Amino acid sequence: MKVSKACKEEAVTHHTLSPGLFLIHCPHGVCLGFSSMRTHKGPSLFFDLLCRRFREALPRATIVYDNSCNAHHYCLAQEPYLFAGTRFLVDQFHFNENHSACSTGYCVDQYPNLAHVNTQVAEQLNSRLRSLARRILCMTKQNVMHTIKHAVFAFNAEKTGIAYL
């Protein structure tokens, strides 16, 4: 098993656009919530979001996140007892792309019991939300959030088979 000296995962930045959204999904692909990012994603934002919204589920959670290796270290340093039983994993695409220095224990493919989980669901919703980018550039923040909530609802309705009009 490889031992990480330094992870190569870095945030992609843009000089005029906001960092975007942080999306949380269940194993069935339904978006449970999102947070608008003020700064580019990092372990502290991830930690704050989990502790504020999902604190009760953390001791037994499996988290698949493209920066799990760094988030794992950060979360254990902040709340070791809360995150002691939490499993942090990186999806196959991001692991092969950016995590050559990280332990293979972070790669979701090492866990056959998770083969049925769509670990790319956040990327799929992000792709759909990117199609809104041109439309929301001229909106107020309130209208942007309303539009995103509507798009997430439509995505969830499609995932769950609920009729959406």
BELNORSUL-V17442 format. One record per run of one state. SS is the DSSP state (~ for helix, > for strand, _ for the rest). FROM is the first residue (numbers start at 0). LEN is the number of residues. Records with the same first field share a line. If there is no record, write none. Layout:
SS=FROM-LEN, FROM-LEN
This chain:
_=0-19, 25-5, 37-5, 53-1, 60-1, 64-3, 78-1, 83-3, 90-1, 98-5, 110-1, 114-6, 130-2, 136-4, 160-5
>=19-6, 30-7, 61-3, 86-4, 106-1
~=42-11, 54-6, 67-11, 79-4, 91-7, 103-3, 107-3, 111-3, 120-10, 132-4, 140-20
